[in-house]
Amino acid sequence: MIINNNIMAYNANRYLGINTGGQAGSMEKLASGLRINRAGDDAAGLAISETLRNQISGLQQASRNAQDGISLIQTAEGALSETHNMLQRIRELSIQSMNDTYSDSDREKIDLEVQELLDEINSISEKTEFNGIVLLGGGEQDEFDVEAFNPYTDSLISKADADELNAYAQAQIDAINAIVIDTSKNNGATPINANAITNATTLVNLMDELYANAENYEKFKDGFDALGYDADSYEDLTIAQKLLLAEQLTFTELKDSDGDLLTGSEESGLLNASDSAINFSSISGQTVLDDLLALTATDIDSDEYFNGSDILAALDAQYKSLNMSDSEKWATDYSEMSLEELEAELQKQKDELANYTYTMTTTASNAANGLGIGNAGGAASTAAWDNIYEILSQMETGLQADGTAVAENLQGLDLEADGYYEMTLLEKLAYYDKAMDPTGTITDGIDAYIELTAITTTVNGDPAPGDIDKEIDAYDAYVYEIRALTEAINAFEEASTQTFDFHVGANEDQKVSVEIDSVDTTTLGLNSVNMLTKEAASASLSKIDAAVDKITTQRAKLGAAQNRIEYTIKNVDNTTENLQSAESQIRDTDMATEMVELTKYNILTQASQSMLTQANQNPYQVLQLLS
């Protein structure tokens, strides 16, 4: 017998602790109703349970979101129902007004009701709200501002792409200019007079500044009349035409942009010795043009020959085609057009561009004014255009003129995505070169453009490129119209449609989107509807029917969206229920099973306490031995 270590007591005490812990754990589970109260109870189970709880709470909110979405849709649909009723009444009045039993005075009274109903349609569009959000007013974007949009600079193709194409074209033209000016590349056959180019561009710049002074208008007009030019078309003139116009002007009778009288060689004139070696009181525009056209050069690297017409064409392309005035505007005013009218006008412009034909002006009236065709005449123009159209056709059809497939680099071009149909003629030709060879080695497109602009007309025997530029401008005018129209349509559609996203899921991007169009009289095409005459009532009927169809379509879309969301709610609620059941299986305690456990631990705890008491009494037996 030993007394220092009571092993039986230690053992009983250890089991008492275990049973007491088990008893406490069972009581905690029974008190909370949860099988997992802390991570130690079941680490993996806790992780799964928390994930399920996130899903469940998210789905519960999603169900509420969907219910709110249905409420919004019902609000919008209710307003549209009233708009529908008013349109039906307007249609009824339209048919009534077409009857010959009514006088114009009667129709005026009918129109009073119609206009009131139209005003109420606008009012419903502006005032139908849900939680302060206007439902039928469309998006927040302003309508397309026809004055602010510049189709020359606001290209529909990305600005980076447009800039790259124009920079590419400019680089090719600059390369030609560099060749003809660089005397190191001249083979010596004909010296290059670099001053001819400087003199021409300097005189043209002088002409531009002089034209800016309104006091010079009459003198310029006299020059226009002498040459047979349109008196208001100065911006359309080429370099050669401006030089010929300079020949008709007396510089000492003109004022610069500051209003100072020009005196030729005097320092008070626009140009002095520090600006140019030219004394404009003793040199003519004709002389400058003749010197320019007399230039010839040969590139010793490629043996490519350039003459004065090539140089003039390159200068014109650089001076005009790549630097169009921002002040130029297009003919059509889009600000008052409906969406249908905009779309019809866009299709018209596209059709006209597709059917664009090039012509050289050779009418008798032009011949009488001394206007003729130089450089092989109209045949040269036709051949140059044919060359360009072959390049365009290869990109657009994927076939060459003989019906065979185009080069591999041109196959599979995504013209629509690349904005091809909104490109100017020069941009399309640069696009062709870039597609054929991104490194810039192939310049067939740019060369075709230079070849076309090199063709000249004559005025009284003097070279004056002009008709070709007008043909190119006529081609590009369709492109600018298409750009502006497409932009107007995009802005109109964005401003007339509002998208509502209802988040109906527990995770990102689980949403239902509903588009609600503006239903004011502008987007419905009813601005011009009136019943003042029989003819007006008849013309209004088709517009009213189109508006009714729009409202019907919008209501159908809303009804379809509402039905979809109702099914979504059912699915979300069902999923929530199933996930709740799964989470309960993991997290909740089985009360019956846990009671069995608690009963077991209660008995074991009491037994452990009893055994510990008996074990503690055992050392006292040593005293009997000692006594």
Secondary structure, 3 states (H helix, E strand, C coil): CCCCCCHHHHHHHHHHHHHHHHHHHHHHHHHHCECCCCHHHCHHHHHHHHHHHHHHHHHHHHHHHHHHHHHHHHHHHHHHHHHHHHHHHHHHHHHHHCCCCCCHHHHHHHHHHHHHHHHHHHHHHHHCEECCEECCCCCCCCCCCCCCCCCCCCCCCCHHHHHHHHHHHHHHHHHHHHHHHCHHHCCCCCCCCHHHHHHHHHHHHHHHHHHCCHHHHHHHHHHHHHHCCCCCCHHHCCHHHHHHHHHCCCHHHCECCCCCECCCCCCCCCCCCCCCCCCCCCCCHHHHHHHHHCCEEECCCCCCEEEHHHHHHHHHHHHHHCCCCCCCCCCCCCCCCCHHHHHHHHHHHHHHHHCCCCCCCCCHHHHHCCEEECCCHHHHHHHHHHHHHHHHHHHHHCECCCCCECCHHHCCCCCCCCCHHHCCHHHHHHHHHHHHCCCCCCCHHHHHHHHHHCCCEEECCEECCCHHHHHHHHHHHHHHHHHHHHHHHHHHHHHHEEEEEEECCCCCCCEEEEEEECCCCCCCCCCCCCCCCHHHHHHHHHHHHHHHHHHHHHHHHHHHHHHHHHHHHHHHHHHHHHHHHHHHHHHECCHHHHHHHHHHHHHHHHHHHHHHHHHHHHHHHHHHHHC
